Every structure is written in structure tokens, then in C-alpha cells.
Amino acid sequence: MKVFIAGATGALGRQLVPQLVARGHEVVGMTRSASKQELVRSLGARPVVVDALDPDAVAQAVASAEPEVIVHQLTALSGKMSMRDARHPDRSSAAKMTNRLRTEATDHLLDAGRAVGARRFVAQSFGAFRFARTGGPVQTEADPLDPDPRQTGLEPILYLEQAVTTIEWGEGLVLRYGGFYGPGTGISLAPDAVMAGPIRKRRFPIVGDGGGIWTFIHVEDAAAATAIAVERGRPGVYNIADDEPAPVREWLPVLASALDAKPPRRFPRWLGRLLAGEAATVMMTEARGASNEKAKRVLGWQLRYPSWRQGFAQGLG
């Protein structure tokens, strides 16, 4: 098939493009930066340089590509993370731009897809820290989300999910990814990896009882699920996560060891709230994990790294 990928040079896009090419698809990779055209070519796709917030440019690029499937992987979340960002995750410039990509750019891509008669639209969403803090530790796509998305910066994600899953001109699939780790992500062996840096400096502590459940997915496994979603699967929302959502007190010491860092410090909850804010403290102590059962059953998806335990040891890259 002809596949148009918006966000082809991001961490997931760099994994996804070669997988789609290997499966026999003809891929056009969209990037905002002219300097990344050669990277797109090296991945096996034809590059197109477009500002995703320019509706006319998006429409022209999609019309030229004539795709049967559009994949929306646009974010701006590749910058540094500071303590201020942890206190107010929705106020950073990267978060603000990502919010626009999840709202305005989503509309532009959907309009372009309708105009060219695309039959499928696959979009990136976020599956960690989203569920209402009730019920069991691991929850499904049918479980309730945070009742006040304004407090957690989730309104743009909810907008994207609603827009994509209600299209009438094709099949809309939303993939709620867990936290990425592996090459090109914030959790990797690269010296400038966003989360790895604070962990190595012991600035990423276990707060309170460390009971918040985090959901991870290796970026290669996330790309594999996305490649399948390009080809098949019913419209709707899918959690793309590994088999073992786990509390912070379990995974953080293992990750620190994999990064050759000292064990994380432990802070009482009141100190965590003072230093990092309420939202980050809730993530560390009360978050719920995401079940991947639906994605494995419906998509027939198999993971290379079923658990972060394997992935942290073998796949950080």
C-alpha cells in the first residue's frame, strides 16, 4: 500500500519506516526539517518537507502522495526535561507545540485524508498516567480516564482520540503507547537521553511508597504494533504496552542498574510534592498501568521485549 507518515524522523518513525518498507509498502515520510530529507531516504521512504501546522502544505503533500493509509506520529517531545517541566508538564514549549500537533495538525491530516480518499488513519496517543485512580492496578481501554484532563494536560490527546475514532470516510485507529524506551528515546544509553540523565545523577527518586504503576514499551515493539495497525485491525483505541506494568519501586532500581547508575534515592511524598509538584507525585505513587490484551488479541501482535526487565537489560541501545 501507499503509506504517508507524518513524523517520519521521530524515535518511532525511524523504527516504523524500515518495517513498513520491509513489508512491501511504498512510504512517503513527512518531516519539517529540510536537513532530515536524507535521513528519510536512508530509512527507505520518499521525503517531503512540510510544516504540519500549514493546512495548505499538508493538503498538497498528501494529495501528491495519494496514500491509502495516513500515520500521524507528530510530537515535539524531544527536548530536555527540567524540574520546572516536571512541576508543570503542560507549560513547556515542547508540550505546547505537541498540543498544537495533536489538535491543529490532526485536523489538517484528517482533512487531507478525506480529500484523497484514504481508507485508514492511524494516530499516536499516550497510554501512561491517564486512567482514573480507581480500580485495579492495570486497566483496559474501556476503563475510565482521569476525570479532570485539564489538570494532567490530556485535553489535546482526548481531542485527537475523539477526532480520529469518529471519522466516517475511513477506519480510524488510535494507539495509546506506553512510555518509550530504546534507541532515540528518553530512556536509552545516549548521554543526552531525557530520563537517563537525571537517573544517572540520582535526581529521579522514588517518591513515597513508589506504588505508581508505569507502563513501558520498547520503541521497536511499538513500531511493530503500528505496522500491523497500518494493515489490519478494527477501528478504535488500543493500548500498546508490554506485558508487565510495574510500580516505580520495582522498575526504577533495575533501570538505574542498567544505566550503570547508583540506586535511586527515596523521598517522602511531601518532599516529592514540594520539589516536583502534585502531578509528578501522583505519577510516582498513584498511577495505573495499561493492559495490552486487546492489541495482542485483535492485531495478533507479538513483542520482542514482553517485559521491561528484558528490555532494560538488552534493548536500551
N, C-alpha and C positions, 0 to 999 in steps of 0.2 A: 504494500500500500504506500501511498504518498502520505508522509507524516511531517507536520510542521511543529517544531519545538521552540517555544518562547522561553528563553533562559537556557540555551544550549551549553553555555560555558560555566554554569554554576557547578557546585560539587556534585549534584545529582545528574545534571545534564551531561557532564563529562563521562559519567558511567553509562548513562542511558543511550546516548547516540551510538556508540560502538555496538551495544547489544541489539539495538533495532536494525542496524546495518547488517549485523551477522545473521539476523532472522530474515533478511531479504527485502527489507523495506527501503524506500527511497526517502531520505531525510533532508529537510531544509532546517538549518539551525539559525535561529534569530539571536543576535547579540546587539547590545547598544554601542559597543566599542569597535571602531574600525580596526584597532590593533589586534583584535582577537579573531579576525577572519581566518588567519592561517591555522589557529588552534581548531576552529570548527572544521576546516578541511582535513586536518590531521586525524580528526575523530571519525571521518568518513562521510560528513554531511556537506551540503552546499550552503555557504554562509549568506546571510542577509543582515545588513546593518539597519536597525530600526530603533527609534525611541518608542517604547511601549505606551507612553502617555500621549503620543501623537496619533489620533484616530485615523487620519487620512493615510499616514505612512503605514500603519498596521494593516489597514484595509488593502492598500496597494500590494504590500508584501504577501499577504495571504492570497489575494487574487492571483498573483503571479505564480505562487506555488501550487495552487489548486489541490489542497490536501483533502484526503478523506478523513484524517484524524488531526486534531489540534491538541497539543500538550502544553499546558500552562505551568511552568516551573519558575516563574519570576519572583524573586525576592531581592532585597538589598542587604541581607543579614550576613555580611562577610567581614564586617569591621571589628575593631577592638571592643571589649566589654569592660566597662569601669564599674566601680561601686555605685556610682550615681545611676548607671544603666540598670543595675540590679534593683535599686530602690524604685525606679520609675521606668520599667521596661518599655512603656509605650511612648516615652518622650524623646528618645534618642533620634538623631536624624535618620539613621538606618531604619528604625521602626516606622517612622513617619513615611518614608519613601515606600517601604514594604506595604504599608496600609493603602497607599495610593495604587500600588501594583495589584493589590488584592481586590480593589474596588474599581477604579477607573480603567485600569488595563484589562481587567476581566471583562468589563463591558465592551471594550474595543475588540477584544479577541472573539467574544461571542457574536458580536455584530458581524465581524468579518467571516466567521464560520457559517453563519446563517446565509450570508450573501453568496458564498461559493458552494453551498450545498454540502458542507462537511457532514458526515454521518455520526461522528463521535467526538466528544470533548472530554479530556482527562485533565484534572486540575490538582495542584498541590494544596493540601491543607495541613493542619497541625494536630497531632493526636495526644500530646502530653499536656498535663496541667489543665485539662479542660472540663473534667467531669465535676458534677456537684459532689461535695464531700460527704456523701451519704452512701449507704450500702456497702458492698464488699470491696476488697482492695483492687480487684481487676474488673473492668466494666466493658460492656459491648457498645456497639454503635447505637443501640436502642435505649441505653441508659441516659438519664438527664444530664445536661451540661450545666456549667456554672450558672446560677440564677441571675447573676449580675455581670454580664460580659464587659460592661464599661469599666469595672474595677480591674479586670485582668487583661484589657486590651484585645479582647476577642471579637469585638463587633465587626471589623473588616473580614475576619475569617468566616463568621456566620453569614455575612453578606455574600461572599464568594460561594459558600456551600449552597445557599438558597438559590442563587442565580444559576449555578451550573446544574443542579439536580432538577430544576423545573423547566429546562429548555424543551420546546415542543418540536423542534426541527431535527433533533438527533438524540443520541444517547449521552447523558452526562454522568461521568463518574468522578467522585471526589475521593482522593486518597489522603487519609489523615496519618501522616508519618509520625513515628516516634522520634526521639532525639537522634540525629545522625551522629555516627562516629565512623572513622576510617579516613582514607586519603582525601584531602581537600576540605575536611570538615573542621569544626571547632574542637573535636576530640580526636587528635592524631599525634603522631610523633614529630610533626613540624614544630620548629621553635616558636612560631608565631600563632599557633593554634589557640583560639579564643579561650576555651576552658582549660586546656592543658597548662597554660602559663600560670594562672592562679593556683592550680593544684600543685604544681612543682614548687611554688613559693609558699605553700601552706596557707594560702589566702582563700581557700574554699573549704570551710569547716563543716563538720556535721553539727547541725543545729538541733537543740532539744534532744528528743529520742531518735531523731533521724528516721522517723517512720513514714515519711512521704514516699509513695511508690512512684518510681520513674520508669518510663517506657523508652527503650532504645531500639535502634535498627541500624545495622551496618549499611552504609550508603550503597554498596554493591547489591545487597539484598533488596533495598528499596527500589533500585533501578530495575531489578529483575521483576518485581511485582508490577512496576509501571509498564514495562514492556508487554507483560501479559494483558494488563488493562487496556493497552492500545488495541489489542487484537480481539479480546472477548471479555465477558462478564456483564452481568445485568447492571443497568443504571442504578446509582445510589452511592452511599458512603461506605468506605472500607477503612478499617484500622490497619495500617501497615507497620507492624511491630514484631519484635521477636517473641519467643515463647515464654520469657521469664521476666516480666515486670518485677522490680525488686525495690525494697526500701533503700534509702540513701545510706544507712548504716552498713548495708551489705556491699553495695557496688562501689562506693567511693573508695574504701581502702584497697580494693582489688585494682581499681583504675590507677590509684596513686602508685601502687607497686609496679604496674605495667609501664608507667611513665618514669620509673626509677626515682620516685619522689618519696619523701618521708611520709609516714601515716598522717592523715588529716587531723587537725585539731578538733576539739569538741567545745562548742559554745552553748551556754544555756539559752533557752528560747528568748528570754527578754533581751539578751545581748545581741542575738541574731536580728531581732526586730529593730533594735536601735541602730545597728550598723548597716543592715541591708534592706530594711523595710518589711512591711507586713506581707506583701505579695511573695517575696522570696522566702520568707519564713514559712508561709503556708506550703509552698512547693517542697520545702525540706521536711515538713512534719505531717502534712495532711493530704497531699496529692494522691489521686487514684490512678491506677495503671489502666492500659488499654488491651483488650483481648484481640488476638489476631485470628480467631477461629473462623470468622466469616470469610476473610480473604483467602485463607488456605482452602476452605471448603468450596467456595464459589469459583475462585480463579484457578484452583489447582496449583497454587504457589508453594514452592519448596525453598527453604532457607539454607544458604551455605553456613551461616552462623546462627543456629537456633537460639543461642544464649549469648548475652554479653560476656559471660565467663570465657567462652571460646574466642569471641571477637576481640576482647581486650588483650588476650594473650597472643593472638595470631594475626589480627586484621587491622591494627591501628595504622599501619602503612608509614 
